[in-house]
Amino acid sequence: MSTVPALFRHLVDDASMFPPGDLPLAEAVTAHRAHLRSAYAELVGPLVCTDQDLMKVAEHARAESGAGALRVSVVISGGAGGIEPAVRWGDRSKDVEVTAVEVRLRDEDDLSRNALRVVRVCDDCLDEEMAYVELGLDGAWERALDVVADAGYAAKLRTGGLDAALFPSSDQVASFITACLDREVAFKCTAGLHNAVRHTAAGTGFEHHGFLNVLLATRASLDGGAHDELVELLDSRDGAKLAARARALSDDQAAGTRRWFTSFGSCSIEEPRHDLVTLQLMEDAR
């Protein structure tokens, strides 16, 4: 029996090579393999790397003899033109399996046109892989989301970073969740979401969203909750109350939530694991 409840299985994509973790590539691959051998392995999603690092990741994955192909989600650094080369290279590799590509829309007046270029490339080269299109929440992002929805791909929301301006408000996150669910678009989050509960970071003063808050806000939206209810859940700092609400979800409710909020990228696997154990939402298994 799994030690990881359904609500949290494969929730945390391993983005240890990205800031602020910045783990060296070889160490990141080795650490990721160790996570996959652990008792909490089902908490962990694919290793996240850039298209520029994909070949090096494959080289180090090959060095892990007998471990099988490493599942990776590839962040495309060069816009739509970088998607097909990464996917085709992954198709030929025996050392990595590209499960998804993550593409950020460029800052343009017409985001929907940029989104259309991305989905057309994806249509030409993706088979089983998923595409996550990072929209941003400025400009006509909802029109770009319409394009993503029509193509059947997923969205990506940046929930933090190394600057306070990169942290969206709870009102913005609630609007994003509702917009995705209204269009039946799955989504992932990235950056600043490695703790379960909303908090103010001691070192920076940044207001960090909690992944448990986002899970429960997604569930509330699926259940017909009003915008204000989602904002209240996203603003909550009461870990015990949030944990009790999570424990009360049925397996079907958990699965339904995760169908849409698929994962989040974190530079740490240990921090989310530690928080779930502390909140008694997961066993302390290693």
Phi and psi in degrees as a GROMACS rama.xvg file:
@    title "Ramachandran Plot"
@    xaxis  label "Phi"
@    yaxis  label "Psi"
@TYPE xy
-68.6466  142.405  SER-2
-85.4541  -4.46424  THR-3
-108.005  117.15  VAL-4
-60.7093  156.532  PRO-5
-56.1225  -33.7511  ALA-6
-63.6798  -23.029  LEU-7
-116.792  5.11781  PHE-8
-69.4315  127.257  ARG-9
54.7169  34.9413  HIS-10
-80.7183  -30.3298  LEU-11
-106.258  106.127  VAL-12
-76.7133  136.14  ASP-13
-83.8244  96.3838  ASP-14
-105.925  41.6801  ALA-15
-65.5925  -20.4025  SER-16
-80.55  -9.1442  MET-17
-97.6739  158.752  PHE-18
-61.197  150.077  PRO-19
-87.723  2.43437  PRO-20
-68.5108  -49.9073  GLY-21
50.6107  42.7655  ASP-22
-71.2455  133.091  LEU-23
-55.518  146.693  PRO-24
-54.4016  -50.0057  LEU-25
-60.5986  -41.4527  ALA-26
-66.8159  -37.2154  GLU-27
-63.5014  -42.7747  ALA-28
-65.0001  -44.9303  VAL-29
-63.429  -43.3614  THR-30
-65.1048  -37.5301  ALA-31
-64.6094  -42.839  HIS-32
-59.1731  -38.6161  ARG-33
-65.4637  -40.5265  ALA-34
-59.236  -41.1034  HIS-35
-71.238  -16.5109  LEU-36
-94.2507  -4.72035  ARG-37
-83.8741  170.363  SER-38
-69.5684  -19.371  ALA-39
-101.407  21.2263  TYR-40
-53.6519  -34.0418  ALA-41
-72.1865  -6.02125  GLU-42
-75.9587  -22.9566  LEU-43
-96.3592  134.211  VAL-44
-95.0506  -158.119  GLY-45
-71.0375  162.963  PRO-46
-76.2365  134.047  LEU-47
-99.5988  128.414  VAL-48
-141.597  164.269  CYS-49
-83.1636  161.949  THR-50
-62.6563  -29.5175  ASP-51
-68.3824  -26.5139  GLN-52
-98.7525  -2.53843  ASP-53
-57.979  -45.5014  LEU-54
-66.1897  -38.0919  MET-55
-67.555  -38.1691  LYS-56
-60.6595  -42.9436  VAL-57
-62.4172  -39.46  ALA-58
-61.2822  -44.3383  GLU-59
-74.2118  -31.9332  HIS-60
-65.2437  -35.5729  ALA-61
-64.6383  -32.4004  ARG-62
-67.8626  -22.0594  ALA-63
-81.8036  82.0537  GLU-64
-57.0308  130.854  SER-65
76.0643  5.54924  GLY-66
-86.4104  -10.6216  ALA-67
85.8106  170.954  GLY-68
-63.5054  138.809  ALA-69
-87.7158  127.653  LEU-70
-78.9013  126.425  ARG-71
-132.198  148.024  VAL-72
-111.353  126.515  SER-73
-105.694  120.268  VAL-74
-83.0309  119.341  VAL-75
-84.2646  123.781  ILE-76
-92.4726  -16.7893  SER-77
-112.847  24.2432  GLY-78
78.3826  -166.896  GLY-79
-56.6213  -33.245  ALA-80
-66.4213  -17.2249  GLY-81
-89.0719  -5.9319  GLY-82
-69.8566  -54.9862  ILE-83
-61.6821  -43.0986  GLU-84
-58.4565  -40.2346  PRO-85
-66.477  -43.2038  ALA-86
-67.0293  -45.0285  VAL-87
-64.6732  -39.4192  ARG-88
-64.5279  -41.7689  TRP-89
-62.1678  -36.748  GLY-90
-61.0229  -32.6032  ASP-91
-87.4231  -15.3495  ARG-92
-83.9411  140.601  SER-93
-95.5309  -4.41013  LYS-94
-103.633  -23.4698  ASP-95
-131.496  150.489  VAL-96
-119.156  113.508  GLU-97
-78.3051  110.711  VAL-98
-90.6928  -24.1868  THR-99
-159.576  157.004  ALA-100
-118.979  146.661  VAL-101
-123.458  120.637  GLU-102
-127.662  126.22  VAL-103
-93.4265  130.563  ARG-104
-70.6892  138.807  LEU-105
-73.066  156.177  ARG-106
-72.0011  101.59  ASP-107
-133.213  158.387  GLU-108
-64.9171  -31.3246  ASP-109
-115.144  86.0582  ASP-110
-64.7916  -31.9082  LEU-111
-66.0106  -33.885  SER-112
-67.5477  -40.6896  ARG-113
-62.6137  -42.7233  ASN-114
-62.5816  -37.4001  ALA-115
-64.3971  -39.0965  LEU-116
-63.0266  -41.6054  ARG-117
-63.3803  -47.9168  VAL-118
-70.0864  -29.76  VAL-119
-65.8616  -41.4702  ARG-120
-64.2699  -43.4456  VAL-121
-61.273  -40.7526  CYS-122
-59.4957  -33.1978  ASP-123
-79.7178  -23.869  ASP-124
-127.707  -11.9238  CYS-125
-89.7899  140.324  LEU-126
-113.75  -88.2419  ASP-127
-87.2686  -13.7765  GLU-128
-69.3204  152.2  GLU-129
-103.004  149.027  MET-130
-110.874  128.604  ALA-131
-108.511  118.463  TYR-132
-102.888  115.799  VAL-133
-83.3865  117.769  GLU-134
-93.402  -36.1575  LEU-135
76.9867  168.314  GLY-136
-121.378  23.1278  LEU-137
-108.762  157.963  ASP-138
67.2626  -155.11  GLY-139
-86.0698  57.8969  ALA-140
-67.419  -28.4861  TRP-141
-69.4212  -32.0918  GLU-142
-67.4811  -38.0375  ARG-143
-64.7891  -37.9165  ALA-144
-64.0085  -33.803  LEU-145
-59.6619  -40.1827  ASP-146
-65.4792  -44.5289  VAL-147
-61.3464  -42.232  VAL-148
-63.5716  -45.2837  ALA-149
-61.4539  -30.9191  ASP-150
-85.8413  -12.355  ALA-151
82.1774  20.476  GLY-152
-99.0283  -173.428  TYR-153
-115.22  166.365  ALA-154
-110.47  163.252  ALA-155
-134.98  133.174  LYS-156
-117.188  127.082  LEU-157
-84.2376  118.467  ARG-158
-107.96  14.0326  THR-159
171.196  -165.07  GLY-160
158.657  -155.589  GLY-161
-93.9663  7.63153  LEU-162
-138.322  141.818  ASP-163
-58.6688  -30.1915  ALA-164
-66.6553  -16.9476  ALA-165
-84.7123  -3.52651  LEU-166
-97.0114  110.589  PHE-167
-70.1486  156.168  PRO-168
-74.31  164.42  SER-169
-61.7153  -35.1677  SER-170
-61.4539  -42.6628  ASP-171
-67.1958  -42.6628  GLN-172
-64.1085  -41.476  VAL-173
-61.1943  -41.9507  ALA-174
-64.3115  -39.7445  SER-175
-63.6589  -46.8997  PHE-176
-58.2974  -48.5668  ILE-177
-63.601  -41.7731  THR-178
-62.5152  -41.1143  ALA-179
-64.7125  -46.9697  CYS-180
-67.3614  -36.264  LEU-181
-60.2487  -30.5967  ASP-182
-100.894  2.56062  ARG-183
56.9733  49.0943  GLU-184
-110.934  121.953  VAL-185
-71.2184  158.07  ALA-186
-148.34  155.617  PHE-187
-124.294  164.671  LYS-188
-119.052  162.294  CYS-189
-148.197  142.755  THR-190
74.8585  131.446  ALA-191
74.7513  8.5231  GLY-192
-116.831  24.9842  LEU-193
-81.5221  -5.78583  HIS-194
-108.488  154.407  ASN-195
-70.6279  -36.0376  ALA-196
-121.48  143.98  VAL-197
-53.8117  138.519  ARG-198
-160.809  165.98  HIS-199
-99.9211  122.242  THR-200
-68.2977  129.837  ALA-201
-63.5171  -40.8211  ALA-202
-74.3807  -32.0638  GLY-203
-114.893  -22.0657  THR-204
79.0123  4.53561  GLY-205
-70.1563  142.948  PHE-206
-89.332  107.422  GLU-207
-93.8238  134.654  HIS-208
-72.6581  157.346  HIS-209
-107.2  141.033  GLY-210
-67.5715  -28.6027  PHE-211
-68.4202  -38.5197  LEU-212
-59.022  -43.9938  ASN-213
-67.9885  -40.5707  VAL-214
-57.8568  -47.5003  LEU-215
-72.2808  -32.7139  LEU-216
-66.6479  -37.3135  ALA-217
-62.9111  -44.5864  THR-218
-61.0794  -43.4733  ARG-219
-62.7259  -39.8732  ALA-220
-64.8298  -40.6191  SER-221
-61.8313  -31.7856  LEU-222
-87.0978  8.48447  ASP-223
89.2182  15.341  GLY-224
-63.6545  146.866  GLY-225
-73.9354  163.654  ALA-226
-56.2166  -43.3163  HIS-227
-62.8732  -33.5588  ASP-228
-66.7629  -41.218  GLU-229
-62.9666  -43.4415  LEU-230
-62.2988  -41.4329  VAL-231
-61.9312  -42.2419  GLU-232
-65.1937  -40.8604  LEU-233
-68.5058  -27.8999  LEU-234
-84.6971  -14.8483  ASP-235
-65.4792  136.7  SER-236
-114.645  11.258  ARG-237
-90.039  89.65  ASP-238
-60.5744  -39.6614  GLY-239
-63.9864  -41.3163  ALA-240
-68.1793  -42.4795  LYS-241
-64.5028  -41.7845  LEU-242
-63.2693  -41.4899  ALA-243
-62.2677  -39.1807  ALA-244
-66.3162  -38.3441  ARG-245
-66.6204  -42.453  ALA-246
-63.5045  -26.7687  ARG-247
-78.0245  -10.4485  ALA-248
-72.2126  139.181  LEU-249
-74.76  166.724  SER-250
-60.2217  -38.3104  ASP-251
-65.2538  -40.0555  ASP-252
-66.6259  -39.8224  GLN-253
-62.6834  -46.0482  ALA-254
-63.5145  -40.1858  ALA-255
-64.0569  -39.0119  GLY-256
-63.1827  -46.5873  THR-257
-74.1054  -18.1796  ARG-258
-60.8127  -32.73  ARG-259
-102.504  -46.7386  TRP-260
-91.7093  95.4262  PHE-261
-80.4327  -36.7775  THR-262
-176.519  172.887  SER-263
-140.384  147.118  PHE-264
-85.4971  132.493  GLY-265
-135.912  137.709  SER-266
-75.6835  -5.67848  CYS-267
-132.326  133.464  SER-268
-89.402  -33.0562  ILE-269
-66.0647  -39.3902  GLU-270
-62.9257  -50.3138  GLU-271
-60.645  -41.184  PRO-272
-60.9344  -46.1448  ARG-273
-59.9698  -43.7303  HIS-274
-63.3402  -41.9348  ASP-275
-65.1024  -38.4995  LEU-276
-66.2559  -44.6856  VAL-277
-61.3698  -38.3133  THR-278
-81.9178  3.66165  LEU-279
58.7385  38.16  GLN-280
-102.475  -7.19309  LEU-281
-153.303  147.109  MET-282
-68.894  151.228  GLU-283
-85.8421  70.2631  ASP-284
-105.112  140.043  ALA-285
